[in-house]
Amino acid sequence: MKIKSQKDFFAGLMFLAVGIAFAWGAVTYSVGEGARMGPGYFPLMLGIVMSILGAVLALKATIVETEGGDKIGKWAWKPLAFIILANLAFGVLLGGLPSIGLPPMGLIVGIYALTIIASLAGEKFKLTPTLILATVLAIGSYVAFIWALKLQMAVWPTFITG
Amino acid sequence: MELFSHLSMGFGVAFTPINLLYAFIGCVLGTLIGVLPGIGPVATIAMLLPATYALPPVSALIMLAGIYYGAQYGGSTTAILVNLPGESSSVVTVIDGYQMARKGRAGPALAAAGLGSFFAGCVGTVILAAFAPPLTELAFKFGPAEYFSLMTLGLIGAVVLASGSLLKAVAMIVLGLLLGLVGTDVNSGVARYSFDIPELTDGIGFVAIAMGVFGYGEIIANLATPEEDREVFTAKVQGLMPTKEDFKRMVPAVLRGTAIGSALGILPGGGALLAAFAAYTIEKKTKLQPGEVPFGQGNIRGVASPESANNAGSQTSFIPLLTLGIPPNAVMALMVGAMTIHNIQPGPQVMTSNPELFWGLIASMWIGNAMLVILNLPLIGMWIKLLSVPYKYLFPSIVLFCAVGVYTTNNNTFDVWMVGAFGVIGYIFHKLGCEPAPLLLGFILGPMMEENLRRALLLSRGDWSVFVTRPISAGLLAAALLLLIIVLLPSVKAKREEAFVED
């Protein structure tokens, strides 16, 4: 067996696996019948449909020729890691992490951390323009979210404001 | 005339200072994100949803609608001047628009796009105002079986719209439907797929999915492709006025584009993108007049027609949403989210229970279109400057807005983790060539479909034939089947793939 379209093959496997997982989960709830559907009925149906679609897609990918094998290509680990990390850092700093005893550090600290980490995802990283961008974003967010829209969130670290 | 009394009430609502202000903000934002490549109306509306909590519902919807049709205006600017679609629906505008700019005719191209869009926007609004009431009457005759069939038709329509593999698009819809089922089942109270996480019993946040997949996923994918050199025609825009000759060619193209766009916007699964493609294809089929520039080399009709079509389509795609409560595309799915945030159940009852909202929104679209012409033609220079903002400053800002936006939906960091997770998932979709728009539509329709299927079968005592014995339901299913057959026809299939090649 030779994979003729890498993208389709792995997409098919993904749908197959997720479909089976959902169908599996559905049978742990009461399924019922058409006239009296249980909470498991509709997800079981959809899970089965999705696994079939996934299987057909994967199978088709081993049969139908494509140009150049439809390769998935290299994964962009660097942007992926830094963007997600920036997001996580922002969440942790904004809300705090009680399990390690980190108090909420607030919006402003979060913005600086997010901007710096996210900028590392780009091709060239320069600290000074990034800090300027972070400052602009911090002031802009303060004006837009806190001052104008009056959203409720910690702005400064709680150990300062109390 | 009832229509006029309704419209005058609508204008009364839309002309209040606060609503004019929000229409203006929406139009400016829409143009902004339309001009900037790499960020579309779906991500922007998702970002701004949380910010609309504090606003009155009419103002919120007026602003969000402005973003959608505003993006259709802004997208053409980038397409013409930079050879990049600023917005997915201006993909075909690139072909002839950029060629016109290279020949020093960027001004007339921009004017054709702007004026065409304005005309189409006005017509689209009138169609929306005229067709909404009779369709609402029809909607009241709908039972659960009809709703289920209509949603099936809508989802099939979304598949036809999706670029690339049909099979993948269907699978993405089903995945969306399944993700929509996560959370507490309304009938039995069972928390499905929530893994004992309290936040998940309320379901997955719509904003988290939309921002993760469309915001983060796109950014990661964009950063992975190295920045290419772009030739920007900034200094050369002068003489906006098209010549008399241009007008003669533009006018029929604009009329055709408007007609196609209005029709395709109403169809489930339709909207701005499909409209633009169809309009360009038809324009290319018409005969060239003597002395006319061929298509692909800077024909003004190739700009005027798709730009009119995408704007008309973006207006009329509000019809299924406002009359039936069923979103025909991903942006309208977000509008459902916006309406539910404000405790408005989208559907035929909106017109009777919230007439100010309904007619105010429609009237605001006309005002918004007038604002957009002014924003986009005399003030074009301002937007051109924006095109020089490098992406390296843009993307950290987008990440920040997504993170802040998603946090404020529930003031809970759990949503921030979710948006991160969906960012990874969105990038996986991108790598595997799975288009995410159908997923979002499925996600919104999932709970609605289950509920209507359940009710329909409860009423028929488990007899599935109810879907084909009720005439409206049978008609809708037949339409869905027909749509599927048409797409699968070998000749149409080849054409469709050809049309999406530039995507």
HADDOCK unambig.tbl for C-alpha pairs under 7 A between the chains (distance, minus, plus):
assign (segid A and resid 7 and name CA) (segid B and resid 432 and name CA) 4.64 0.50 0.50
assign (segid A and resid 7 and name CA) (segid B and resid 433 and name CA) 6.40 0.50 0.50
assign (segid A and resid 8 and name CA) (segid B and resid 432 and name CA) 6.76 0.50 0.50
assign (segid A and resid 11 and name CA) (segid B and resid 432 and name CA) 5.71 0.50 0.50
assign (segid A and resid 15 and name CA) (segid B and resid 171 and name CA) 6.96 0.50 0.50
assign (segid A and resid 34 and name CA) (segid B and resid 457 and name CA) 6.08 0.50 0.50
assign (segid A and resid 34 and name CA) (segid B and resid 462 and name CA) 4.53 0.50 0.50
assign (segid A and resid 35 and name CA) (segid B and resid 457 and name CA) 5.22 0.50 0.50
assign (segid A and resid 35 and name CA) (segid B and resid 458 and name CA) 4.56 0.50 0.50
assign (segid A and resid 35 and name CA) (segid B and resid 461 and name CA) 4.86 0.50 0.50
assign (segid A and resid 35 and name CA) (segid B and resid 462 and name CA) 3.79 0.50 0.50
assign (segid A and resid 36 and name CA) (segid B and resid 458 and name CA) 6.40 0.50 0.50
assign (segid A and resid 37 and name CA) (segid B and resid 454 and name CA) 6.41 0.50 0.50
assign (segid A and resid 39 and name CA) (segid B and resid 185 and name CA) 6.40 0.50 0.50
assign (segid A and resid 39 and name CA) (segid B and resid 188 and name CA) 6.57 0.50 0.50
assign (segid A and resid 39 and name CA) (segid B and resid 190 and name CA) 6.95 0.50 0.50
assign (segid A and resid 42 and name CA) (segid B and resid 450 and name CA) 6.45 0.50 0.50
assign (segid A and resid 43 and name CA) (segid B and resid 178 and name CA) 6.31 0.50 0.50
assign (segid A and resid 46 and name CA) (segid B and resid 174 and name CA) 6.38 0.50 0.50
assign (segid A and resid 46 and name CA) (segid B and resid 178 and name CA) 6.91 0.50 0.50
assign (segid A and resid 50 and name CA) (segid B and resid 171 and name CA) 5.82 0.50 0.50
assign (segid A and resid 50 and name CA) (segid B and resid 174 and name CA) 6.29 0.50 0.50
assign (segid A and resid 53 and name CA) (segid B and resid 167 and name CA) 6.83 0.50 0.50
assign (segid A and resid 53 and name CA) (segid B and resid 171 and name CA) 6.24 0.50 0.50
assign (segid A and resid 57 and name CA) (segid B and resid 167 and name CA) 6.78 0.50 0.50
assign (segid A and resid 72 and name CA) (segid B and resid 431 and name CA) 5.85 0.50 0.50
assign (segid A and resid 72 and name CA) (segid B and resid 432 and name CA) 6.37 0.50 0.50
assign (segid A and resid 76 and name CA) (segid B and resid 224 and name CA) 5.49 0.50 0.50
assign (segid A and resid 79 and name CA) (segid B and resid 220 and name CA) 5.48 0.50 0.50
assign (segid A and resid 79 and name CA) (segid B and resid 223 and name CA) 6.41 0.50 0.50
assign (segid A and resid 79 and name CA) (segid B and resid 224 and name CA) 6.99 0.50 0.50
assign (segid A and resid 80 and name CA) (segid B and resid 220 and name CA) 5.68 0.50 0.50
assign (segid A and resid 84 and name CA) (segid B and resid 420 and name CA) 5.57 0.50 0.50
assign (segid A and resid 87 and name CA) (segid B and resid 403 and name CA) 6.49 0.50 0.50
assign (segid A and resid 87 and name CA) (segid B and resid 420 and name CA) 6.33 0.50 0.50
assign (segid A and resid 88 and name CA) (segid B and resid 417 and name CA) 6.61 0.50 0.50
assign (segid A and resid 91 and name CA) (segid B and resid 413 and name CA) 5.72 0.50 0.50
assign (segid A and resid 91 and name CA) (segid B and resid 416 and name CA) 5.89 0.50 0.50
assign (segid A and resid 95 and name CA) (segid B and resid 413 and name CA) 6.19 0.50 0.50
assign (segid A and resid 114 and name CA) (segid B and resid 400 and name CA) 6.94 0.50 0.50
assign (segid A and resid 115 and name CA) (segid B and resid 396 and name CA) 5.48 0.50 0.50
assign (segid A and resid 118 and name CA) (segid B and resid 396 and name CA) 5.54 0.50 0.50
assign (segid A and resid 119 and name CA) (segid B and resid 396 and name CA) 6.20 0.50 0.50
assign (segid A and resid 122 and name CA) (segid B and resid 223 and name CA) 6.55 0.50 0.50
assign (segid A and resid 122 and name CA) (segid B and resid 392 and name CA) 6.47 0.50 0.50
assign (segid A and resid 133 and name CA) (segid B and resid 393 and name CA) 6.96 0.50 0.50
assign (segid A and resid 149 and name CA) (segid B and resid 51 and name CA) 6.96 0.50 0.50
assign (segid A and resid 149 and name CA) (segid B and resid 54 and name CA) 6.96 0.50 0.50
